[in-house]
Amino acid sequence: MGAEFSKLPLFNSAKLKLNKKAASHWAVPAEFDAQSKQTSGSGSSTALDNDRTYHGVQSAPYVLPGDVKEGQRQNLHHHLVRQLYGNNNYAGVSEEALHRGITVLDVGCGTGIWLAEMNRDFPNGTYYGVDINVSTFAETFRDLAPPGKITLVQGNAFERLPFPNDVFDYVHCQELNQGIPERLWPAVMSELIRVLKPGGILDLGDIVPITSFHGRPDPVVADFNDKLQKMMMTRGVNMVWPYRLPEFVAEYPELVNPKVARRSAPIGWDGPIGALWLADAKKVYIGAADFVCVALGMTKEEWYDFVEQLCNREVDSKSFLSFVSALDI
């Protein structure tokens, strides 16, 4: 890490424990059931552009593509986040337990790369992943993990997860906020708790894609941040909701030791890592073109030109992304 990046906010990992005797939040809200009935659970891809495809779940507000190109970006993003936390064991689970073998679930597993690397490092575990786009990422996943070691299941966090109660020692759920309406987060949390064993480990974290500034705020970047938040709110997604994680997890008496960890990532500055975060951000902007162009009334060419300007300004203003995690051990 460069010297400048080391000055950004950095908090030690925190740990929580699950107490299922306090079950006040287990009930699934009525609107969650209604939302589930309206959801297409097939996860089949839908083509909205000449060269990109998107998930086919009608009620999921996620705006990025669900294709192999996006899978490649997610794998790059995974490596950057791993570098940010130091390893794949974000929650600081006992390595003795991991080597002995525990049952792990990754909710919103994407390409399955986190599961594949956990299986590589701790091969005695039993690993499951659930995602709305498993079928699209299957080819990418086959290149990552040996056959039969990891089970990926098609599923939607809006609906009841396809697992019984109390089956997982460790539930890992990272960066789902962009695909979950804010009003449904309590229902999703109920499902995460339901499938977690008493005394199990919950790792809930997310990125805030609204950039902050380590240098002087840039008016163009700030204006786009405001527009992005308003665009996603039309889909019910609050892009800055991860900042609420501390108060959100505190509402759950099942989580007996709720604490929060924070990390920050430089966009395009502070050396090679910053350059990779910039490349990742640019791929996200390009991938969201269909949604953004409709929302802002721009052509693809206008949007791509603006992305170049936006990224340059993010570098000049020393913008950074924030990550917030609630860890329960």
LINLINSUL-V933373 format. One record per helix or strand. SS is the DSSP state (a for helix, b for strand). FROM is the first residue (numbers start at 1). LEN is the number of residues. Records with the same first field share a line. If there is no record, write none. Layout:
SS->FROM-LEN, FROM-LEN
//
This chain:
a->5-3, 30-8, 68-18, 95-6, 113-9, 134-9, 177-3, 182-14, 219-15, 241-10, 272-16, 289-8, 300-17
b->18-1, 46-2, 53-2, 103-5, 126-6, 150-5, 168-7, 196-18, 255-1, 259-8, 319-10
//
